[in-house]
Amino acid sequence: MLLLDDPTLGLDVLARRRLYTAVVEELAARAVTILFATHLPAEVEGVLTHAAFVAGGRIVAAGALEDLKGEAEAAGRSAALEDIALHHWGGDHAA
């Protein structure tokens, strides 16, 4: 398992994309689990298969990304990962 805590902080768009591509492709080939801790859910949306959202030190939602998106759509909410995160973090009052 590899834990990456805000690994792209301070990187430009190109460097961020290269990092994610390199890390995900290399470690996926080795069947390594990668845990991304980030405050920017949209940044990792393209590389996730599962997600967990933490608020107040507790997991408030977790599951396969496909399932989380399906639940949001079924409830009439946006299925964008950032919007799903905002909903579970309690910040979707304007959405």
C-alpha positions as CSV (number, residue, x, y, z in Angstrom):
1,M,0.0,0.0,0.0
2,L,1.2,3.5,-0.8
3,L,-0.2,6.5,1.0
4,L,-0.1,9.8,-0.8
5,D,-1.2,12.8,1.2
6,D,-1.9,15.8,-1.1
7,P,0.9,14.6,-3.4
8,T,0.3,17.3,-6.0
9,L,0.3,20.4,-3.7
10,G,2.3,23.0,-5.5
11,L,2.6,21.2,-8.8
12,D,1.4,22.6,-12.1
13,V,-1.2,20.9,-14.2
14,L,1.3,19.0,-16.4
15,A,3.4,17.8,-13.5
16,R,0.2,16.7,-11.7
17,R,-1.0,14.7,-14.6
18,R,2.4,13.1,-15.1
19,L,2.6,12.1,-11.4
20,Y,-0.9,10.5,-11.4
21,T,-0.2,8.7,-14.7
22,A,3.2,7.4,-13.6
23,V,2.1,6.3,-10.1
24,V,-1.2,4.7,-11.1
25,E,0.1,2.9,-14.1
26,E,3.3,1.6,-12.3
27,L,1.6,0.5,-9.1
28,A,-1.5,-0.9,-10.8
29,A,0.8,-3.2,-12.8
30,R,2.1,-4.4,-9.4
31,A,-1.4,-4.7,-7.8
32,V,-0.5,-2.1,-5.2
33,T,-3.3,-0.2,-3.4
34,I,-2.8,3.5,-3.5
35,L,-4.5,5.6,-0.8
36,F,-4.9,9.3,-1.8
37,A,-5.6,11.8,0.9
38,T,-6.8,15.0,-0.7
39,H,-8.9,18.0,-0.2
40,L,-9.5,18.2,-4.0
41,P,-11.7,15.2,-4.9
42,A,-12.0,16.3,-8.6
43,E,-8.2,16.0,-8.9
44,V,-8.2,12.2,-8.3
45,E,-11.6,11.3,-9.9
46,G,-10.0,9.8,-13.0
47,V,-7.8,7.4,-11.0
48,L,-10.1,6.1,-8.3
49,T,-12.1,2.9,-8.2
50,H,-13.2,3.4,-4.6
51,A,-13.6,6.5,-2.3
52,A,-14.1,7.2,1.3
53,F,-15.1,10.6,2.7
54,V,-14.0,11.7,6.1
55,A,-15.6,14.5,8.2
56,G,-15.0,15.2,11.8
57,G,-12.5,12.3,12.0
58,R,-15.1,9.7,10.8
59,I,-15.8,8.0,7.6
60,V,-19.2,9.4,6.5
61,A,-19.4,7.6,3.2
62,A,-17.4,4.9,1.4
63,G,-17.7,2.6,-1.5
64,A,-17.1,1.9,-5.1
65,L,-17.0,5.1,-7.1
66,E,-19.6,3.7,-9.5
67,D,-21.9,3.0,-6.5
68,L,-21.4,6.5,-5.0
69,K,-22.1,8.1,-8.3
70,G,-25.2,6.0,-8.8
71,E,-26.6,6.9,-5.4
72,A,-26.0,10.6,-6.1
73,E,-27.8,10.3,-9.5
74,A,-30.7,8.4,-8.0
75,A,-31.1,11.2,-5.4
76,G,-31.1,13.8,-8.1
77,R,-27.7,15.1,-7.2
78,S,-24.6,15.7,-9.3
79,A,-22.4,12.6,-9.8
80,A,-19.2,14.6,-9.9
81,L,-16.9,13.5,-7.2
82,E,-16.4,17.0,-5.8
83,D,-20.2,17.3,-5.5
84,I,-20.5,13.9,-3.8
85,A,-17.8,15.0,-1.4
86,L,-19.5,18.3,-0.6
87,H,-22.8,16.5,0.0
88,H,-21.2,14.1,2.5
89,W,-19.1,16.9,4.1
90,G,-22.3,18.9,4.6
91,G,-21.4,21.6,2.2
92,D,-24.0,21.1,-0.5
93,H,-26.6,23.6,0.7
94,A,-26.4,25.6,-2.4
95,A,-26.3,22.6,-4.8
